């Protein structure tokens, strides 16, 4: 880390202390970075990208501030940004033999290089090489202390415009809330009873989840399994593999079973992990089967900050203001059911039950509040040690991010897909889902020493969706015309 003598340069115009969460992500054993892989439908013009960044992203204070250390204090210091120092354009052979393999190797390699703390903690790599799903690839690498993943992805999307209307920002779906309705006195009594029962469930579930969380901090570990990393896994270079599946197929299952996209995604992921683990255990275990009562949990980071709209983020960059920004995140420990189900739809039903149970809990809010208290009271080192222990005692990280409804362009470059991920946390497996128009791209980040065949795991996810969709269609759970979606 560069100290810079603890003094701001002549280009520095303001200083701001790091938030407690930013300090957490700067801890040596919790040094997390966000990766965003952006496939383009055309070759990339570096000059156009640099000019676009100069007028948008760099205007955001976090992307034009470097981290300065003065003794034991760390602060963001606004500085003059030279975009040339942040945009890397390597010379590549456009006729290379295996471009997909090269992209994976390249991204894995850049994650081994530490960030340069003499400048703002972000960079973008422009790779003009044609792959199986894009004409060129851009790779953003951003230190997690700059902001939470959801906000950073939204900020990147605020730099894009609709391909059909170069002046219009992308449209991101928002969750609709039910409106209020009038009710008779009788219905009010029932409503009151349901509200009381719901409050009791909420309190009970929250207490149970917090006890489990505390037990995980102290002693409760996931079952040792072929997906779980060992000590020091956060320091191992990760491998990032992505695939794209049909969002329409996911919606078909969702509508047929009257569930949510999250339910379907979690269900097909459980199905894929069950297939993968069954195969791994079959190779190494004498009983040739999955262990019973396998405890396997995913740590999910939940953004608790009210969602900042794309338009608000665009205005934020135009006005060079920080607005509502930073890391407001809480943890949820989500149990995965690992088993070979006779009925493929049971994977979705079990997933829905798991998610519905977590919706009636304040676990994320309570873990955020507790982490904030620990940060302010005991400091970032203690908070990082607790976060590291929680993640080390679980198996994987998992998330799903909603993307644009229509095709978008990044400074005039039509986008084929967006695949975000993260590294630097103590997990050997991280799975991120990102929707875009009628597609869903998932990115699998693995420790290759633990999971040497990530492409096979991706294939399991693809096959699990196909099996579940075919089952829905064969059972006639959808209308004939919907089956053609």
VOGU-3710 file (C-alpha; in Angstrom, 3 decimals, decimal comma):
1> xxxxxxxxxx> 0,000/0,000/0,000  1,351/3,417/-0,911  1,549/5,896/1,916  2,372/8,954/-0,228  3,889/10,495/2,862  0,419/11,079/4,232  0,099/14,262/2,191  -2,251/15,172/-0,595  -0,855/16,272/-3,924  -1,617/19,590/-5,572
11> xxxxxxxxxx> -4,420/17,935/-7,564  -6,214/16,749/-4,409  -9,361/18,751/-3,639  -11,058/17,009/-0,727  -10,593/14,239/1,806  -12,984/11,783/3,426  -12,296/9,043/5,987  -12,919/5,451/4,911  -16,221/4,055/6,116  -16,050/1,113/8,535
21> xxxxxxxxxx> -17,097/-1,285/5,769  -14,408/0,094/3,437  -11,840/-0,504/6,184  -13,148/-4,056/6,494  -12,477/-4,753/2,800  -8,976/-3,307/3,186  -8,049/-5,866/5,854  -5,241/-8,228/4,698  -7,370/-11,362/5,182  -10,463/-9,816/3,568
31> xxxxxxxxxx> -8,976/-7,921/0,629  -11,884/-8,251/-1,810  -12,147/-7,101/-5,424  -15,055/-7,070/-7,863  -14,646/-8,371/-11,405  -17,114/-7,449/-14,163  -16,651/-9,235/-17,497  -18,375/-7,391/-20,330  -18,774/-9,092/-23,708  -19,203/-6,764/-26,704
41> xxxxxxxxxx> -20,810/-7,482/-30,081  -18,186/-5,379/-31,882  -14,464/-4,829/-31,520  -13,593/-2,243/-28,860  -12,281/1,210/-29,716  -10,027/2,141/-26,761  -10,114/5,869/-27,571  -13,916/5,940/-27,407  -13,921/4,032/-24,097  -11,351/6,398/-22,562
51> xxxxxxxxxx> -13,312/9,469/-23,636  -16,526/7,968/-22,262  -14,945/7,152/-18,916  -13,543/10,678/-18,702  -17,052/12,148/-18,934  -18,876/9,680/-16,701  -17,243/7,210/-14,343  -14,254/9,383/-13,431  -16,632/12,133/-12,327  -17,800/9,903/-9,473
61> xxxxxxxxxx> -15,752/10,825/-6,367  -14,931/7,196/-5,509  -13,429/6,645/-8,971  -11,365/9,816/-8,776  -10,073/9,375/-5,219  -7,017/7,472/-4,094  -6,521/5,847/-0,727  -4,013/7,729/1,441  -2,598/6,428/4,717  -1,595/8,828/7,480
71> xxxxxxxxxx> -0,277/6,837/10,392  -3,149/4,561/11,408  -5,761/6,580/9,537  -6,946/5,905/6,001  -8,895/8,328/3,866  -10,144/8,921/0,345  -8,362/11,866/-1,237  -9,673/13,379/-4,457  -6,993/13,502/-7,129  -6,551/14,239/-10,813
81> xxxxxxxxxx> -7,134/11,051/-12,795  -5,155/10,147/-15,894  -7,474/7,733/-17,705  -4,479/6,241/-19,542  -3,302/4,787/-16,228  -6,569/2,928/-15,721  -7,292/1,521/-19,187  -5,066/-1,412/-20,164  -5,049/-2,476/-23,811  -2,654/-5,417/-24,359
91> xxxxxxxxxx> -1,517/-6,331/-27,853  -3,155/-9,641/-28,741  -3,027/-12,090/-31,604  -6,546/-11,977/-33,143  -5,965/-15,438/-34,618  -4,970/-17,146/-31,380  -5,855/-20,828/-31,155  -8,123/-20,835/-28,089  -9,440/-17,328/-27,274  -11,918/-18,534/-24,619
101> xxxxxxxxxx> -9,111/-20,223/-22,706  -6,966/-17,103/-23,105  -9,669/-14,871/-21,579  -9,961/-17,192/-18,572  -6,184/-17,292/-18,133  -5,882/-13,520/-18,509  -8,540/-12,714/-15,915  -7,061/-15,232/-13,490  -3,637/-13,648/-14,008  -4,709/-10,040/-13,337
111> xxxxxxxxxx> -6,268/-11,094/-10,032  -2,776/-12,045/-8,835  -1,523/-8,476/-9,294  -2,116/-6,119/-6,359  -3,847/-2,802/-6,985  -1,663/0,288/-7,373  -2,543/2,465/-4,365  -0,940/5,547/-5,866  -4,086/5,981/-7,983  -7,840/5,270/-7,616
121> xxxxxxxxxx> -8,498/1,581/-7,044  -10,042/0,533/-10,333  -8,980/-0,462/-13,833  -10,457/-1,774/-17,073  -8,807/-4,179/-19,492  -9,870/-4,070/-23,161  -9,265/-7,360/-24,960  -9,879/-7,224/-28,697  -10,112/-10,933/-29,303  -13,129/-12,818/-30,659
131> xxxxxxxxxx> -14,510/-15,497/-28,339  -17,354/-17,981/-28,678  -19,893/-15,433/-27,364  -18,413/-11,979/-28,075  -16,351/-10,029/-30,610  -14,312/-8,432/-27,812  -14,209/-8,453/-24,017  -13,815/-5,712/-21,422  -12,863/-6,583/-17,851  -13,408/-4,167/-14,959
141> xxxxxxxxxx> -11,479/-4,730/-11,747  -12,652/-2,595/-8,820  -11,636/-2,780/-5,180  -14,598/-3,704/-2,977  -13,841/-0,845/-0,567  -15,112/1,571/-3,248  -18,663/0,229/-2,893  -20,921/-2,810/-2,700  -21,325/-5,041/-5,734  -24,925/-4,109/-6,558
151> xxxxxxxxxx> -24,164/-0,370/-6,481  -21,027/-0,770/-8,581  -22,799/-2,827/-11,252  -25,606/-0,253/-11,294  -23,018/2,499/-11,681  -21,467/0,716/-14,654  -24,922/0,308/-16,194  -25,496/4,040/-15,677  -22,586/4,545/-18,094  -24,497/2,637/-20,792
161> xxxxxxxxxx> -27,346/3,654/-23,073  -30,071/1,744/-24,908  -28,837/0,495/-28,261  -32,157/1,554/-29,802  -31,932/5,062/-28,287  -28,418/6,357/-27,684  -29,694/9,051/-25,299  -31,827/6,793/-23,083  -30,626/5,013/-19,964  -31,328/1,275/-19,569
171> xxxxxxxxxx> -34,537/0,090/-17,939  -34,018/-2,030/-14,830  -37,014/-3,989/-13,446  -38,194/-2,917/-10,009  -40,077/-5,023/-7,521  -43,713/-4,046/-7,356  -45,300/-3,650/-3,974  -48,890/-4,507/-3,329  -51,203/-1,570/-2,826  -53,441/-0,988/0,152
181> xxxxxxxxxx> -57,087/-1,990/0,038  -60,149/-1,246/2,084  -61,520/-3,928/4,402  -64,506/-4,533/6,637  -64,234/-4,795/10,399  -64,264/-8,583/10,146  -61,456/-8,640/7,632  -59,543/-6,149/9,803  -59,661/-8,593/12,720  -58,303/-11,370/10,533
191> xxxxxxxxxx> -55,652/-9,018/9,205  -54,687/-8,062/12,755  -54,393/-11,715/13,809  -52,269/-12,500/10,743  -50,090/-9,473/11,456  -49,500/-10,608/15,036  -48,716/-14,159/13,896  -46,375/-12,813/11,213  -44,588/-10,657/13,803  -44,154/-13,656/16,114
201> xxxxxxxxxx> -42,733/-15,722/13,224  -40,433/-12,860/12,267  -39,046/-12,551/15,782  -38,664/-16,322/16,194  -36,975/-16,813/12,834  -34,633/-13,886/13,435  -33,578/-15,246/16,830  -33,030/-18,718/15,356  -30,968/-17,299/12,476  -28,855/-15,150/14,789
211> xxxxxxxxxx> -28,163/-18,125/17,054  -27,054/-20,112/13,992  -24,922/-17,176/12,839  -23,276/-16,904/16,267  -22,688/-20,656/16,312  -21,041/-20,336/12,890  -18,722/-17,651/14,261  -17,800/-19,855/17,215  -17,801/-23,481/16,038  -20,475/-24,529/13,507
221> xxxxxxxxxx> -18,845/-25,579/10,237  -20,199/-26,960/6,995  -19,548/-30,614/6,294  -16,191/-31,118/4,616  -17,018/-31,597/0,959  -15,330/-31,349/-2,478  -16,508/-27,738/-2,905  -15,149/-26,358/0,369  -11,829/-24,534/0,407  -9,199/-24,891/3,080
231> xxxxxxxxxx> -7,143/-22,326/5,002  -5,684/-19,623/2,785  -8,178/-20,201/-0,049  -8,724/-16,430/-0,304  -5,110/-16,021/-1,456  -5,287/-18,591/-4,256  -5,760/-17,198/-7,805  -9,324/-17,911/-8,895  -10,569/-19,100/-12,256  -13,634/-17,392/-13,743
241> xxxxxxxxxx> -15,885/-19,310/-16,140  -19,224/-18,021/-17,433  -22,089/-19,436/-19,455  -25,372/-17,988/-20,748  -28,747/-19,694/-20,457  -32,205/-18,600/-21,579  -34,035/-16,268/-19,224  -37,235/-17,243/-21,049  -36,678/-20,872/-19,957  -36,353/-19,717/-16,346
251> xxxxxxxxxx> -39,502/-17,610/-16,670  -41,346/-20,575/-18,171  -40,606/-22,681/-15,075  -41,353/-19,703/-12,833  -44,788/-19,122/-14,348  -45,691/-22,809/-14,500  -44,911/-23,326/-10,807  -46,121/-19,900/-9,636  -42,761/-19,013/-8,137  -40,098/-16,329/-8,518
261> xxxxxxxxxx> -36,990/-16,199/-10,678  -34,918/-16,398/-7,493  -36,715/-19,632/-6,552  -35,920/-21,183/-9,938  -32,284/-20,040/-9,932  -31,669/-21,400/-6,450  -33,447/-24,646/-7,348  -31,460/-25,311/-10,509  -28,237/-24,437/-8,658  -29,083/-26,984/-5,949
271> xxxxxxxxxx> -29,808/-29,540/-8,662  -26,489/-28,796/-10,403  -24,451/-28,974/-7,194  -26,158/-32,266/-6,294  -25,231/-33,719/-9,706  -21,683/-32,441/-9,468  -21,091/-33,640/-5,900  -22,637/-37,036/-6,637  -20,114/-37,466/-9,435  -17,217/-36,322/-7,238
281> xxxxxxxxxx> -18,199/-38,615/-4,351  -18,663/-41,519/-6,765  -15,025/-41,210/-7,781  -13,552/-41,051/-4,284  -15,994/-42,701/-1,879  -16,470/-46,460/-1,524  -20,239/-46,195/-0,985  -20,628/-44,330/-4,301  -23,304/-41,950/-3,004  -23,886/-38,520/-1,500
291> xxxxxxxxxx> -23,522/-38,296/2,284  -26,777/-37,958/4,156  -27,459/-34,698/6,033  -24,703/-32,839/4,194  -24,488/-29,336/5,655  -23,670/-26,971/2,795  -24,432/-23,261/3,118  -23,987/-20,242/0,905  -23,134/-16,845/2,311  -25,219/-14,201/0,592
301> xxxxxxxxxx> -24,356/-10,527/0,943  -27,525/-8,414/0,957  -27,403/-4,727/0,021  -29,487/-2,899/2,641  -29,088/0,582/1,177  -32,236/1,825/-0,611  -31,693/1,114/-4,292  -30,203/4,054/-6,168  -31,818/4,249/-9,592  -29,864/4,276/-12,826
311> xxxxxxxxxx> -31,006/7,857/-13,525  -29,892/8,978/-10,055  -26,460/7,414/-10,583  -26,132/9,092/-13,973  -27,050/12,424/-12,377  -24,574/11,708/-9,583  -21,739/11,392/-12,096  -22,894/14,457/-14,027  -22,897/16,532/-10,829  -19,727/14,866/-9,466
321> xxxxxxxxxx> -21,483/14,104/-6,179  -21,219/10,968/-4,049  -24,854/10,885/-2,888  -25,915/7,674/-1,157  -22,855/5,509/-1,609  -20,754/2,968/0,218  -21,074/-0,560/1,584  -24,321/-1,232/3,456  -24,348/-5,005/3,463  -25,626/-7,742/5,731
331> xxxxxxxxxx> -25,097/-11,505/5,654  -27,594/-14,300/5,132  -26,468/-17,905/5,577  -28,582/-19,892/3,138  -28,663/-23,694/3,509  -28,516/-25,678/0,257  -30,299/-29,019/0,069  -27,892/-31,470/-1,587  -29,664/-34,649/-2,660  -30,642/-36,547/-5,802
341> xxxxxxxxxx> -34,378/-35,874/-6,079  -36,598/-38,375/-7,885  -38,789/-35,496/-9,051  -36,705/-32,697/-10,684  -39,332/-30,138/-9,667  -38,636/-30,906/-6,011  -35,408/-28,907/-6,349  -37,532/-25,819/-7,084  -40,074/-26,563/-4,364  -37,359/-27,000/-1,727
351> xxxxxxxxxx> -35,664/-23,807/-2,897  -38,917/-21,847/-2,599  -39,461/-23,126/0,943  -35,919/-22,079/1,873  -36,270/-18,583/0,398  -39,759/-18,040/1,862  -38,400/-18,941/5,291  -35,563/-16,398/4,915  -37,979/-13,674/3,839  -39,520/-13,850/7,324
361> xxxxxxxxxx> -36,301/-12,968/9,136  -34,266/-9,854/9,917  -30,983/-11,767/9,730  -29,422/-9,453/7,124  -30,332/-6,279/9,016  -29,140/-7,695/12,353  -25,820/-8,964/10,969  -25,244/-5,555/9,339  -25,987/-3,747/12,616  -23,776/-6,148/14,559
371> xxxxxxxxxx> -20,923/-5,758/12,071  -21,260/-1,984/12,258  -21,104/-2,113/16,070  -18,032/-4,365/16,006  -16,313/-2,111/13,456  -16,876/1,039/15,497  -16,109/-0,610/18,843  -13,263/-3,030/18,128  -11,951/-1,903/14,757  -11,631/-3,333/11,259
381> xxxxxxxxxx> -9,181/-6,091/12,189  -11,606/-7,740/14,615  -14,544/-7,298/12,224  -12,525/-8,759/9,352  -11,512/-11,733/11,499  -15,172/-12,439/12,353  -16,299/-12,081/8,714  -13,436/-14,302/7,593  -14,380/-16,972/10,124  -18,052/-16,952/9,106
391> xxxxxxxxxx> -17,206/-17,361/5,428  -14,529/-19,968/6,161  -17,105/-22,065/8,006  -19,478/-21,998/5,025  -18,955/-23,509/1,581  -19,736/-20,911/-1,073  -21,017/-17,463/-2,023  -24,113/-16,961/-4,172  -25,967/-13,991/-5,668  -28,413/-12,940/-8,364
401> xxxxxxxxxx> -28,514/-9,437/-9,905  -31,264/-8,064/-12,145  -30,055/-6,436/-15,352  -31,449/-4,309/-18,214  -34,628/-5,263/-20,050  -33,339/-4,121/-23,437  -30,046/-4,265/-25,304  -27,559/-1,630/-24,220  -24,292/-0,180/-25,456  -21,224/0,762/-23,447
411> xxxxxxxxxx> -20,007/4,002/-25,018  -21,337/2,919/-28,386  -20,277/-0,737/-28,085  -23,329/-3,072/-28,064  -23,132/-5,435/-25,123  -23,497/-9,211/-25,552  -23,427/-10,131/-21,856  -22,333/-8,978/-18,388  -20,779/-11,438/-15,935  -19,827/-10,008/-12,512
421> xxxxxxxxxx> -17,954/-11,872/-9,787  -15,726/-11,289/-6,767  -12,493/-12,624/-5,311  -10,462/-12,204/-2,132  -12,936/-13,871/0,267  -12,353/-17,333/1,807  -14,514/-19,422/-0,544  -13,413/-21,903/-3,199  -16,727/-21,455/-5,061  -18,691/-18,327/-5,920
431> xxxxxxxxxx> -21,690/-18,306/-8,263  -23,201/-15,071/-9,592  -26,257/-14,826/-11,853  -26,829/-11,695/-13,967  -29,841/-11,179/-16,232  -29,679/-9,182/-19,465  -32,626/-8,803/-21,869  -33,779/-12,418/-22,496  -30,593/-14,067/-21,250  -29,185/-15,091/-17,894
441> xxxxxxxxxx> -25,402/-15,244/-17,582  -23,880/-17,040/-14,622  -20,243/-16,710/-13,612  -18,532/-19,427/-11,601  -15,374/-18,401/-9,729  -13,393/-21,333/-8,336  -10,163/-22,299/-6,683  -8,817/-24,692/-9,350  -7,040/-26,723/-6,660  -10,426/-27,529/-5,093
451> xxxxxxxxxx> -12,655/-27,513/-8,186  -10,441/-28,480/-11,142  -13,339/-28,849/-13,590  -15,446/-25,641/-13,441  -16,649/-26,153/-17,023  -18,276/-29,395/-15,918  -20,045/-27,570/-13,096  -21,309/-25,006/-15,629  -22,598/-27,831/-17,800  -24,423/-29,254/-14,775
461> xxxxxxxxxx> -26,205/-25,923/-14,297  -27,212/-25,873/-17,982  -28,388/-29,490/-17,884  -30,320/-28,973/-14,648  -32,326/-26,148/-16,193  -33,047/-28,281/-19,258  -34,235/-31,228/-17,164  -36,470/-29,028/-15,004  -37,924/-27,209/-18,019  -38,578/-30,477/-19,893
471> xxxxxxxxxx> -40,308/-31,873/-16,827  -42,597/-28,837/-16,643  -43,469/-29,129/-20,329  -44,009/-32,911/-20,262  -46,396/-32,666/-17,326  -48,497/-30,071/-19,106  -48,024/-27,438/-16,414  -47,964/-24,691/-19,051  -50,029/-23,685/-22,015  -48,849/-24,974/-25,409
481> xxxxx> -48,033/-21,505/-26,689  -46,012/-20,736/-23,560  -43,859/-23,789/-24,206  -42,559/-22,081/-27,352  -41,158/-19,102/-25,358
//
